[in-house]
């Protein structure tokens, strides 16, 4: 990559976003670390050093997304890592809890795609972090599964719409990756063990696994790749997802 390329990493203060920011910086991009956690984003940009910078963004607030793009100036790569999940039966879940996940994971993805599509130049790249749960259902995770499935399809539609302008749009669908986001699930006895048992390569992922794929997708070597939702999960999509809800219920009864 040319050192002139600017990469905006949304959700870049931790986890997959931070690992990807470091990898893209090492590959020659000038990074803008954007996050709701402004202090964390600023600290990460400081770790990277000049000329890397930081900014505030909340993907559930379109005005903040629009303002970020308008103040940023030219950008060549946009990586959207914003997301979170909750656990609960459909029959028990308050509608507002369902909407909260969809607002971040799907509607937020739409808002980012909307404004990235307005600002990316020919040759620009948009990458979203989807999930194994976009194709593999898990009891108790209706909101997250539905939102990530929607994000994966949104990726393909955006690729069709933006392709004529030379903009590539792809997503990565990780399995269980060790990040602050997944720490609560990892602390539930049995969840990680069951995931590993149902993974062909027999391990969970680390953020660097995803970051390496991000660098490739954003590189000239992937110039013919668009509309792809890359399963990156050690082969977990070949088997079944852990019974997260069952493990939660066992823990509650203990």
Buried (B, 14 or more C-beta within 10 A) or exposed (E): BEEEBBBBBBBBBBBBBBBBBBBBBEBBBBBBBBBBBBEBBBEBBEEBEEEBBBBBBBBBBBEBBBBBBEEBEEBBBBBBBBBEBBBBEEEEBEEEEBEBBBBBBBBBBBBBBBBBBEBBEEBBBBBBBBBBBBBBEBBBBBBBBBBBBBBBBBBBEBBEEBEEEEBBBBBBBBBBBBBEBBEEBEEBEBBBEBBBEBBEEEBBBEBBBBBBBBBBBBBEEBEEBBBBBBBBBBEBBEEBBBBBBBBBBEEEEE
